[in-house]
Amino acid sequence: MTQIEFELDRDYVELNQLLKLTGLCDSGGQGKQIVASGAVYVDGQQELRKTCKIHAGQIVQLEDVEIHVVAV
């Protein structure tokens, strides 16, 4: 399992944008497609809302990659 630490410098980041910002996809549009496919989990629960607000302290998982969102 690969772990990425993402430093959040605002209140939240949209899920599709988080995937783009961490390099797991090339664009926000591709991020939306990945989320819609059912492959993304937030705190262990499948997340289908493409623009779900992700806050510091949450863990996002896509396949074998875990993104730990931390406050700056």
Sequence and secondary structure as in RCSB ss.txt:
>XXXX:A:sequence
MTQIEFELDRDYVELNQLLKLTGLCDSGGQGKQIVASGAVYVDGQQELRKTCKIHAGQIVQLEDVEIHVVAV
>XXXX:A:secstr
 EEEEEEE SS EEHHHHHHHTTSSSSHHHHHHHHHTT EEETTEE   TT EE TT EEEETTEEEEEEE 
